[in-house]
Amino acid sequence: MPFFAQTPLSLAIFSVLLSSISSIAFAEDKALDQETAVLPSIVLHADEQGDKTEGTGSYKAKASKGSAKLNLSIQETPQSVSVITREQIEQRNLNIIDDVLMATPGVTVTKLDSERSSYYSRGYPITNRQIDGMPIGENSPRTDSFFFDRIEVVKGATGLTGSTGNPSATINMIRKRPTKELSGYASTSFSRWDTIRNEADVSIPLTQDGSVRSRVMAMHEQGDSYMDYYSLESSAAMAMVEADFSDRLTGSIGFQYQDNQPKGSTWGTVPYWNADGSLANLPRNFSLANRWNTISQNDRTAFVDLSYKFANDWLIKAAASYSYSKNFWLMSYGGNGFPKADGTGIGLWSAVYPTQESKKTNLELYATGPFKLFNREHEFIFGANGYQRSNDVPTGALYGNIGDQVTCTGKNETIANNIAGSCLINDWQSWNGNATTKPNYTVTSASADAKQQNYGVYSTVRLSITDPLKLIVGGRYSEYKATNGTKSDVKADSFTPYVGITYDITPLVTAYASYTDIFSPTTNKDRNSRFLDPETGKAYEIGVKTSLLDEQLLATAAIFRSEKENVAVRDLEAINQGIKTDDGADPMIASGEGYKVEGFELEAIGQITKGWNVSAGYTYVNSVSSAQVSALTNVPQNLVKVYTNLKLPETWWNGAEKLNVGFGVNWQSEVKRKWGGAPSNTDGFIRQDSYFLASANIGYDFSKNLSANLQFNNLFDEKYYQEIGFYNGVYWGEPRNVTLTLKAKF
């Protein structure tokens, strides 16, 4: 597509940008000559802004409810919490959740292929992802950050209120909300590989005093990639209406939509070795995908909430959401074997997974507020929440002549070179993305939906033992059920205790400790497509948090330890026989064993001075394997993330305050992973040496309403693997990328 492709949305945004320049200049001149019109005033109190980070200009958030759902500041929360605010998202061009988590201290992001990402924290995969505290659909796309005011990452297990617990972290994405005044922005971005992104976001008061207000936003992105044959078109939109029915009763309703339509999708990685055991060193753009490959994803979510605040500061809130997610796979990818010098050695994986649907309903009701006991004020919360999900997973079968660049044998020989057979690429060196013909396929409906259900009740009390000493005690009782539509049901119930303690050494320094059990239902299935039993364990954490520089910077030091049991491991016997689950995944088995993880992390986030933001973190993780369960060696033992942005002081020179500059580095230690099917003359380990990635940005405010930002990712064009050992291969990280964003706001 042309670099400056014209779409209706891009033309509209350019019109807004151009009109903003002229109208701003005209308004500034005219304001000197005449009085402005007087509009009805809307008075906004500080507490009405809540915990939102949009417009604060800071990397520091005020609070997080992800740990215990109590109204606690981050300093009062007895777990480590990292928050990526709207300011950081926009300055660093963190457009999708992958980008946000790559910027989050203590989190590792890997890529299985072009459409699938994995996230890790404290030595474990992150499996809990939420929007406004509600779990999101399993088939949903990698969520765009455009919808959100901030992304909270609560480290450790959060099974108390989140319905599941995992000792890694919980990602909670907090939506933007309507404002009481008319406001909004439009932006357009131009990136490398002919990528154009357009955004529009408007808050509109529907009554004069803003008691009923709305927010409407839309995004469209389209572009190619550093990988051959790959392109992606992504669209997203959200609409929300919020109303103050009275001074105490507030409700909202909304709808969120995202659609990802890729072409040339990869399925897995590229080979690490040649057949002779030497390193393949294939270029970063190399792909053995077909241009018609796709793993399309779509998600639609409706949500509603209602809250009432009593005169005694008690709050009762009800919330619900319904998500409908679907994806569709049609793939043919050279992901098997090792390349030979004569062009042979690579096998072709081909499959269709017809439209798979996931429907999820989330419900929550809770009440929270203060109470007095022994002449001291304490806090209490009790509630119930949970979800039920059904997955419709039909099966499909490919058939048809694949073309003359691939040789297939062993299935339905009445069709020449049938893609349904065992296929080998004749010459991988001449692959051009058009090597195979788009196949036909048949669809067989699922006999029954796979279903999961997890509901529970929880309660927590925060006791003020003394002015500096607070004790948080709570628990959750969960009932979990799962079935694949047959008699292979899984049923489990569990009580998950939580204990936390904080002590204010000074008003600005707080020590804390916490303990919780782990209860983690899984979507993993065995070779018969039956769900596995939940994983269990324990998690501990102690630390200290310090507010610095007039409470604009929060520093955290934490030591953590976890023990997990009944961990799922890959069923190698079934995998070697070519067995897949009904949704195309590798079969797993419950090991009955687990492993231990311990480590520590340091973090500082916020403002050093007004206009000077910093986010910095160091994490050390040590995993101890058991007999069957290997520790995650593709997660670095040492991880450093630092980024800082400075809005130049106006005292430096006339107009300096219009400029902001940022620079940062991510560094990680060596990782390696063993692959059992490696060439015989290797040690079997796929390695990635330690490396660092630099990023930078330069922003300029033409006026208070019009700005530009130039963002550089992988500034020094470091070559690195973002995934190692997914089957026999590696996934190259993105080369240097540059993005120019123009933004007009009102």
C-alpha positions in Angstrom: 0.0 0.0 0.0 1.3 3.6 -0.6 2.9 5.2 2.4 0.5 8.1 2.5 -2.6 5.9 1.8 -5.8 8.0 1.8 -8.7 6.5 3.7 -11.8 8.4 4.9 -10.5 8.3 8.5 -7.1 9.6 7.6 -8.5 12.4 5.5 -10.8 13.4 8.4 -7.9 13.4 10.8 -5.8 15.5 8.5 -8.7 17.9 8.2 -8.9 18.2 12.0 -5.1 18.7 12.2 -5.2 21.5 9.6 -8.3 23.2 11.0 -6.8 23.0 14.5 -3.7 24.9 13.4 -5.7 27.7 11.8 -8.4 27.8 14.4 -5.9 27.8 17.3 -3.9 30.7 15.7 -7.1 32.6 15.0 -8.4 32.1 18.5 -5.2 33.2 20.1 -5.2 36.4 18.1 -8.9 37.1 18.5 -8.8 36.5 22.3 -6.6 39.6 22.6 -9.3 41.8 20.9 -12.6 40.7 22.4 -14.1 38.9 25.3 -14.8 35.3 25.0 -18.4 33.9 25.2 -19.4 32.7 28.7 -20.5 29.1 28.8 -22.3 27.4 31.7 -19.6 26.3 34.1 -18.9 22.7 35.0 -17.1 22.4 38.3 -14.9 19.3 38.6 -13.6 18.4 42.1 -10.4 16.5 42.5 -12.0 13.3 43.8 -14.3 13.2 40.7 -11.2 12.6 38.6 -10.8 9.3 40.5 -7.6 7.4 39.7 -7.4 8.2 36.0 -4.0 9.0 34.7 -5.0 10.6 31.4 -4.0 14.3 31.3 -1.8 14.1 34.5 1.5 14.2 32.6 3.0 11.7 35.0 4.2 8.1 34.8 2.9 7.6 38.4 -0.6 6.2 39.1 -2.5 7.0 42.3 -4.0 3.7 43.2 -4.7 0.1 42.2 -7.5 -2.3 43.3 -6.1 -5.3 41.6 -4.7 -7.0 44.7 -7.5 -6.8 47.3 -10.1 -4.5 45.7 -9.8 -2.2 48.6 -9.4 1.5 47.9 -5.7 1.5 48.6 -2.9 3.6 47.2 -0.1 1.7 45.6 2.1 2.4 48.6 -0.5 0.8 50.9 -0.9 -2.3 48.7 1.1 -5.3 50.1 2.2 -6.5 46.7 4.4 -5.1 44.0 2.4 -3.1 41.4 3.6 -1.6 38.1 1.3 0.8 36.3 1.9 2.1 32.7 0.0 5.4 32.6 -1.6 7.1 29.6 1.3 9.6 29.5 3.9 6.8 29.0 1.7 4.9 26.5 1.5 8.0 24.2 5.1 9.2 24.6 6.5 5.8 23.8 3.9 4.8 21.1 2.9 1.6 23.1 0.0 0.7 20.8 -0.8 -2.9 21.7 -0.6 -4.8 24.9 2.7 -6.4 23.8 4.3 -3.0 23.6 3.0 -2.0 27.0 4.3 -5.1 28.7 7.7 -4.8 27.0 7.8 -1.5 28.8 6.7 -2.9 32.2 9.4 -3.7 34.8 9.6 -7.4 35.6 7.6 -8.7 32.6 9.1 -10.7 29.6 7.3 -10.8 26.3 7.9 -13.6 23.7 6.4 -14.4 20.4 5.4 -17.8 19.2 4.6 -16.5 15.8 3.1 -13.5 14.1 -0.2 -13.6 16.0 0.5 -15.3 19.3 2.4 -13.8 22.2 3.3 -15.1 25.7 3.9 -13.0 28.8 6.0 -14.0 31.8 6.6 -12.6 35.3 8.4 -14.1 38.3 9.3 -17.2 36.3 5.7 -18.1 35.3 3.4 -17.4 32.4 0.9 -14.6 33.0 -2.5 -16.2 32.4 -4.8 -13.6 34.2 -5.8 -10.8 31.8 -8.6 -8.5 32.7 -10.4 -5.4 31.6 -11.8 -3.3 34.4 -11.3 -6.4 36.6 -13.3 -8.7 34.3 -11.5 -11.7 32.6 -11.3 -11.3 28.8 -12.1 -13.9 26.1 -9.5 -16.5 25.3 -9.8 -16.0 21.6 -9.7 -12.2 21.7 -7.0 -10.4 19.7 -3.9 -8.9 21.3 -5.7 -5.9 22.8 -5.0 -2.4 21.6 -4.0 0.1 24.3 -6.1 2.8 22.6 -9.1 1.8 24.8 -7.3 2.3 28.1 -6.4 5.0 30.6 -3.7 2.7 32.2 -2.5 -0.9 32.4 -1.9 -2.2 35.9 0.3 -5.2 36.5 -0.1 -6.7 40.0 2.9 -9.0 40.6 2.3 -12.3 42.4 -1.0 -14.2 42.9 -4.3 -12.3 42.9 -6.7 -15.2 43.5 -8.5 -13.3 46.2 -10.7 -11.3 43.9 -9.7 -12.3 40.4 -11.3 -15.8 40.5 -8.0 -17.5 39.7 -4.5 -17.2 41.1 -1.2 -17.6 39.5 2.1 -16.5 41.1 3.2 -14.5 38.0 1.0 -11.4 37.7 -2.4 -10.1 36.7 -2.8 -7.7 33.9 -5.7 -5.3 34.5 -6.5 -2.9 31.7 -8.6 0.1 32.9 -10.8 1.7 30.3 -10.9 5.4 29.6 -14.1 7.0 30.9 -16.3 9.8 29.6 -15.5 13.3 30.9 -18.0 16.0 32.0 -16.6 18.5 29.5 -16.3 18.3 25.8 -12.9 17.0 24.9 -11.1 14.8 22.5 -8.3 14.3 20.0 -7.5 13.0 16.6 -4.1 11.6 15.6 -2.4 10.0 12.7 0.9 8.0 12.7 3.3 6.9 10.0 5.7 4.1 10.7 8.2 2.0 8.8 6.9 -0.7 6.5 4.1 1.5 5.1 2.2 1.4 8.3 -0.5 4.1 9.0 -2.5 4.4 12.2 -5.4 6.7 12.7 -7.2 7.5 16.0 -10.2 9.6 17.0 -11.5 9.9 20.6 -14.2 12.3 21.7 -16.0 12.8 25.1 -19.3 14.5 24.7 -21.5 15.7 27.7 -25.1 14.9 26.9 -26.5 17.2 29.5 -25.5 20.8 30.4 -23.9 19.9 33.7 -22.2 16.7 32.4 -24.2 14.4 34.6 -24.9 12.3 31.5 -21.8 12.0 29.3 -20.5 9.8 26.5 -17.2 8.8 24.9 -16.8 7.5 21.4 -13.5 6.3 19.9 -12.2 4.6 16.8 -8.9 3.3 15.5 -7.7 1.9 12.2 -4.2 0.6 11.4 -2.9 -1.0 8.3 0.6 -1.8 7.1 3.2 -4.3 6.2 6.0 -5.8 8.3 9.7 -6.6 8.4 8.7 -10.2 7.7 8.2 -11.2 4.1 4.6 -11.5 2.9 3.1 -10.3 6.2 0.6 -7.5 6.6 -2.1 -6.6 9.1 -5.2 -4.6 9.1 -6.6 -3.8 12.5 -9.7 -1.9 13.6 -11.0 -1.0 17.0 -13.8 1.0 18.4 -15.5 1.7 21.8 -18.6 3.7 22.8 -19.6 4.4 26.4 -22.3 6.3 28.2 -22.0 7.2 31.9 -24.7 8.9 34.0 -25.0 10.3 37.5 -28.6 9.4 38.3 -28.1 11.2 41.6 -25.3 12.5 43.8 -24.8 8.9 44.9 -25.9 6.7 42.1 -23.7 6.3 38.9 -23.9 3.8 36.1 -22.4 3.2 32.7 -22.9 1.0 29.7 -20.7 0.4 26.7 -19.5 -1.7 23.8 -16.0 -2.5 22.7 -14.9 -4.0 19.4 -11.6 -5.1 17.9 -10.9 -6.9 14.6 -7.5 -8.1 13.4 -7.2 -9.3 9.8 -3.6 -10.5 9.0 -2.3 -11.9 5.8 0.9 -14.0 5.5 0.6 -15.2 9.1 3.4 -17.4 10.4 2.8 -20.6 12.3 5.7 -21.0 14.6 9.3 -19.9 14.1 12.2 -20.2 11.7 14.9 -22.9 12.0 17.8 -22.2 14.4 20.1 -25.0 12.9 20.8 -26.2 9.5 20.6 -30.0 8.9 24.3 -30.3 9.4 24.2 -28.8 12.8 25.6 -25.4 11.9 23.6 -22.3 12.7 21.1 -21.4 10.0 21.3 -17.6 10.7 18.4 -16.9 8.4 17.7 -13.2 7.9 15.2 -11.3 10.0 12.7 -10.9 7.1 12.8 -14.6 6.2 9.4 -16.4 6.2 8.1 -19.6 4.9 4.5 -18.5 5.0 2.1 -18.2 2.1 0.6 -14.8 1.4 -2.9 -16.2 1.9 -2.2 -17.5 5.4 -4.4 -16.0 8.0 -5.1 -16.2 11.7 -7.9 -13.7 12.0 -9.3 -12.6 15.3 -12.3 -10.7 16.4 -13.7 -9.6 19.8 -17.0 -7.9 20.8 -17.7 -7.0 24.4 -20.7 -5.4 26.0 -20.3 -4.1 29.6 -22.4 -2.4 32.2 -21.9 -1.3 35.8 -23.9 0.5 38.5 -22.6 1.8 41.8 -24.2 3.6 44.8 -22.3 5.5 47.5 -24.0 5.8 50.9 -23.7 8.8 53.2 -21.5 6.7 55.5 -18.9 6.2 52.6 -20.0 2.7 52.0 -20.1 1.7 48.3 -22.0 -1.1 46.6 -21.2 -1.9 43.0 -22.5 -4.4 40.4 -20.8 -5.1 37.1 -21.3 -7.5 34.2 -19.8 -8.1 30.8 -20.4 -10.4 27.9 -17.7 -11.2 25.3 -18.0 -12.9 22.0 -14.6 -13.8 20.6 -13.8 -15.8 17.5 -10.8 -16.7 15.4 -10.2 -18.5 12.1 -7.0 -20.3 11.0 -6.1 -21.2 7.4 -2.4 -22.0 7.3 0.4 -23.6 5.3 3.8 -22.9 6.8 7.3 -24.3 6.5 7.8 -24.9 10.2 9.2 -28.4 10.3 12.8 -29.8 9.8 16.1 -28.2 9.1 17.3 -26.5 5.9 19.8 -28.2 3.7 22.2 -26.5 1.2 20.4 -28.0 -1.8 17.1 -26.4 -0.8 15.5 -29.5 0.8 15.0 -30.4 4.4 11.9 -28.3 5.3 8.5 -29.8 5.9 5.2 -28.0 5.5 2.5 -27.7 8.2 -0.9 -27.1 6.7 -4.2 -26.9 8.6 -7.5 -25.2 8.9 -9.2 -24.5 12.2 -12.7 -23.2 11.1 -14.2 -20.3 13.0 -13.8 -21.0 16.7 -16.2 -19.1 19.0 -15.8 -18.3 22.6 -18.6 -16.8 24.7 -17.9 -15.5 28.2 -20.1 -13.9 30.8 -18.6 -12.1 33.8 -20.5 -11.1 36.8 -19.6 -9.2 40.0 -21.3 -7.7 43.0 -19.5 -6.3 46.0 -19.9 -3.8 48.9 -17.1 -2.0 50.6 -16.8 0.6 53.3 -15.4 1.7 56.6 -16.5 0.6 60.1 -15.4 1.4 63.6 -14.1 -1.0 66.2 -12.2 -0.2 69.4 -12.3 3.5 68.5 -10.4 2.8 65.3 -11.7 3.0 61.7 -11.2 -0.1 59.6 -12.3 -1.2 56.0 -14.3 -4.2 54.9 -15.3 -5.6 51.5 -17.4 -8.6 50.6 -18.6 -9.8 47.3 -19.1 -12.5 44.7 -17.8 -12.8 41.2 -16.9 -15.3 38.5 -17.4 -16.3 34.9 -18.8 -18.9 32.6 -17.4 -19.6 29.2 -18.4 -21.9 26.3 -16.2 -22.7 23.3 -17.5 -23.9 20.0 -14.6 -25.6 18.3 -15.4 -27.2 14.9 -12.8 -29.3 13.1 -11.7 -28.9 9.5 -9.9 -30.9 6.8 -7.9 -29.5 3.9 -7.8 -30.9 0.4 -6.6 -29.9 -3.0 -3.5 -29.7 -5.2 -1.0 -27.6 -3.4 1.1 -26.7 -6.5 4.4 -27.8 -8.0 6.8 -26.2 -5.4 5.8 -28.7 -2.7 5.7 -32.6 -2.8 2.9 -34.2 -0.8 2.3 -38.0 -0.3 0.3 -40.4 1.8 -3.2 -39.1 1.7 -6.0 -39.4 -0.9 -3.7 -40.0 -3.9 -6.6 -39.4 -6.3 -5.9 -35.7 -5.8 -2.4 -35.0 -7.2 0.0 -33.4 -4.6 -2.8 -33.3 -2.0 -2.2 -30.7 0.7 -3.8 -33.1 3.2 -0.8 -35.4 2.9 2.7 -35.3 4.3 4.4 -32.4 2.4 8.0 -31.3 1.8 9.1 -28.0 0.2 11.1 -28.8 -2.9 13.4 -25.7 -2.5 13.1 -23.4 0.5 15.5 -21.0 -1.1 13.1 -20.1 -3.9 10.1 -19.7 -1.7 8.2 -16.5 -2.6 5.0 -16.6 -0.6 3.1 -17.8 -3.7 4.4 -21.3 -3.7 1.2 -23.0 -2.8 -2.3 -22.7 -4.0 -5.0 -21.7 -1.4 -6.7 -25.0 -0.6 -10.3 -26.0 -0.1 -11.5 -27.4 3.2 -14.4 -29.1 4.8 -15.9 -28.3 8.2 -17.3 -30.7 10.8 -19.3 -29.1 13.6 -18.4 -29.8 17.2 -20.6 -32.4 18.8 -20.8 -30.2 22.0 -19.4 -27.0 23.3 -16.5 -27.1 25.8 -17.5 -25.2 28.9 -15.8 -23.8 31.9 -17.3 -22.1 35.0 -15.7 -20.5 37.9 -17.7 -18.6 40.5 -16.8 -17.7 44.1 -17.4 -15.5 47.1 -14.7 -13.4 48.8 -14.3 -11.1 51.8 -11.4 -8.9 53.0 -11.0 -6.8 56.1 -8.2 -4.1 56.5 -7.7 -3.7 60.2 -6.1 -0.5 61.6 -4.2 -2.1 64.5 -2.3 1.1 65.2 -1.8 4.3 63.1 1.2 2.8 61.3 0.2 -0.9 61.4 -2.5 -2.3 59.1 -3.5 -6.0 58.7 -5.3 -7.3 55.7 -7.0 -10.7 56.1 -9.3 -12.3 53.5 -10.3 -15.3 51.6 -12.1 -16.6 48.6 -14.1 -19.8 48.1 -14.2 -20.9 44.5 -16.1 -23.6 42.7 -14.7 -24.6 39.3 -16.3 -26.9 36.7 -15.1 -27.8 33.2 -16.3 -30.2 30.5 -15.5 -30.8 26.8 -19.1 -31.9 26.2 -18.5 -35.6 27.3 -18.3 -37.3 30.6 -14.8 -36.1 31.1 -15.7 -33.4 33.6 -13.4 -31.6 35.9 -14.8 -30.3 39.2 -12.8 -28.6 41.9 -13.4 -26.2 44.8 -10.9 -24.4 46.9 -10.6 -21.8 49.6 -7.8 -19.3 48.9 -6.6 -17.4 51.9 -4.9 -14.0 51.7 -2.9 -12.3 54.4 -1.1 -8.9 54.1 0.5 -6.6 56.5 1.8 -3.0 56.1 3.8 -0.9 58.5 4.5 2.8 58.0 8.0 3.2 59.2 7.6 6.9 58.4 4.7 8.6 56.6 6.7 8.1 53.4 8.2 4.7 54.0 6.0 1.5 54.2 7.2 -2.1 54.8 4.8 -4.9 53.8 4.5 -8.7 53.6 1.8 -10.9 52.0 0.9 -14.5 51.6 -1.7 -16.3 49.5 -2.6 -19.7 48.1 -2.6 -20.4 44.4 -5.6 -21.9 42.7 -5.3 -21.7 38.9 -7.8 -23.4 36.6 -6.3 -24.1 33.2 -7.4 -24.1 29.6 -4.8 -26.9 28.9 -6.2 -30.1 27.6 -4.9 -33.7 27.4 -4.6 -35.8 24.3 -8.3 -36.6 24.5 -9.2 -32.9 24.6 -10.2 -33.1 28.3 -9.4 -30.2 30.6 -6.7 -30.7 33.2 -7.2 -30.2 36.9 -6.3 -26.8 38.4 -2.8 -26.0 39.5 -2.2 -25.2 43.1 0.5 -23.7 45.3 1.6 -20.9 47.6 3.1 -17.4 47.2 5.0 -15.2 49.6 6.3 -11.6 49.3 8.0 -9.0 51.5 9.1 -5.6 50.6 9.3 -1.9 51.3 7.8 1.1 49.4 9.0 4.7 49.6 7.4 7.9 48.3 10.1 10.4 47.2 10.3 13.9 45.9 7.1 15.3 47.3 5.4 12.0 46.8 5.7 12.2 43.0 8.1 9.2 42.7 7.4 5.7 44.2 10.2 3.3 44.8 9.6 -0.4 45.6 11.9 -3.2 46.7 10.4 -6.7 47.0 11.6 -10.3 47.7 9.3 -13.1 46.5 9.0 -16.8 46.6 6.4 -19.2 45.2 5.8 -23.0 45.1 3.5 -24.4 42.4 2.2 -28.0 42.2 0.4 -30.1 39.6 2.0 -28.1 36.8 0.9 -29.0 33.3 3.7 -30.3 31.0 3.7 -31.2 27.3 2.7 -34.7 26.5 5.7 -35.6 24.4 4.5 -39.1 23.5 1.3 -37.7 22.1 3.1 -34.8 20.3 5.5 -37.1 18.7 2.6 -39.1 17.4 1.2 -35.9 15.8 -1.8 -35.7 18.2 -3.4 -32.3 18.6 -6.2 -31.2 20.9 -9.6 -30.2 19.3 -8.5 -26.5 19.3 -5.2 -27.2 17.6 -2.9 -27.0 20.6 -0.3 -29.4 21.8 -1.7 -31.9 24.4 -0.6 -31.5 28.0 -0.5 -33.8 31.0 -0.8 -33.0 34.7 2.6 -33.8 36.2 1.6 -34.0 39.8 4.8 -32.1 40.5 5.9 -28.5 40.3 8.8 -26.1 40.9 9.8 -23.2 43.1 10.7 -19.7 42.1 12.4 -17.0 44.2 13.8 -13.7 43.4 13.7 -9.9 44.1 12.9 -6.8 42.2 13.6 -3.1 42.4 11.4 -0.4 40.8 11.0 3.4 40.7 8.3 5.1 38.7 7.0 8.7 38.7 8.4 12.2 38.4 11.8 13.4 39.5 10.7 17.0 38.9 7.6 18.4 37.2 8.0 17.3 33.6 10.7 14.8 34.2 9.3 11.3 34.3 11.2 8.0 34.9 10.3 4.3 34.9 13.1 2.0 36.1 13.1 -1.6 37.2 15.5 -4.5 37.9 14.3 -8.1 38.4 16.2 -11.2 39.4 14.4 -14.6 39.1 15.8 -18.0 40.1 13.7 -21.2 39.2 14.2 -24.6 40.7 13.1 -27.5 38.6 11.5 -30.8 39.8 11.9 -34.2 38.2 9.3 -33.7 35.5 8.8 -30.0 35.4 11.6 -27.9 34.0 12.0 -24.3 35.0 11.4 -21.7 32.3 14.8 -21.2 30.8 13.5 -19.0 28.0 12.8 -16.3 30.7 15.9 -14.2 31.6 17.3 -14.5 35.1 18.2 -10.8 35.1 16.0 -8.1 33.5 16.5 -4.3 33.5 14.1 -1.7 32.1 14.7 2.0 32.2 13.1 4.9 30.4 13.0 8.6 31.2 11.5 11.6 29.5 12.2 15.2 30.2 10.1 18.2 29.2 12.8 20.9 28.8 12.6 23.8 31.3 11.6 27.1 29.8 14.6 28.7 31.5 16.9 26.9 29.0 15.9 29.0 26.1 12.9 30.7 24.7 10.4 28.0 23.7 12.4 25.2 25.3 9.3 24.0 27.2 7.6 23.0 24.0 10.2 20.2 23.5 10.4 16.8 25.4 13.0 14.2 24.9 13.1 10.6 26.1 15.6 7.7 26.1 15.6 4.2 27.6 17.2 0.8 27.6 15.8 -2.8 28.1 18.5 -5.3 29.0 18.2 -9.0 29.7 20.7 -11.8 30.5 21.3 -14.9 28.4 18.5 -17.4 27.9 18.6 -20.9 26.4 16.2 -23.7 25.8 16.8 -27.4 24.9 15.0 -28.9 21.9 15.0 -32.7 21.9 14.8 -33.0 18.1 18.0 -31.0 17.4 20.6 -32.3 14.9 22.7 -35.0 16.5 26.0 -33.1 16.4 24.7 -30.3 18.5 24.2 -30.0 22.3 20.5 -29.4 21.6 20.4 -25.9 23.2 19.0 -22.9 21.4 20.6 -19.8 22.8 20.2 -16.0 22.9 23.1 -14.1 24.4 22.4 -11.1 26.7 21.4 -8.0 24.7 20.0 -4.5 25.2 17.4 -2.6 23.2 17.5 1.2 23.2 14.5 3.4 22.4 14.0 7.2 22.3 11.4 9.8 21.5 11.3 13.5 20.7 8.1 15.4 21.1 7.2 19.0 20.2 4.1 21.1 21.2 3.3 23.5 18.4 0.6 24.8 20.7 -1.5 23.5 23.7 -3.7 21.7 21.1 -1.3 20.5 18.5 1.8 18.3 18.9 4.1 15.9 17.2 6.1 12.9 18.5 8.9 11.0 16.8 9.5 7.6 18.4 12.5 5.3 17.8 12.3 1.6 18.8 15.4 -0.6 18.7 17.4 2.5 18.1 20.7 0.8 17.3 19.0 -2.0 15.2 20.1 -4.8 17.5 19.6 -8.3 16.1 18.0 -10.6 18.7 15.5 -13.4 19.2 12.2 -12.7 20.9 11.5 -16.4 21.2 13.8 -19.4 21.4 13.0 -23.1 21.4 9.4 -23.0 20.2 9.8 -26.3 18.5 13.1 -26.2 16.6 13.3 -22.5 16.0 13.6 -18.8 16.8 11.5 -15.7 16.3 13.4 -12.6 15.3 12.7 -9.4 17.2 11.6 -6.3 15.2 14.4 -4.3 13.6 14.7 -0.5 14.1 11.4 1.2 13.7 10.5 4.9 13.5 7.0 6.4 14.0 5.9 9.9 13.5 2.6 10.9 15.2 0.7 14.1 14.7 -2.0 14.8 17.3 -4.7 17.5 17.6 -6.7 17.8 20.8 -9.5 20.0 22.0 
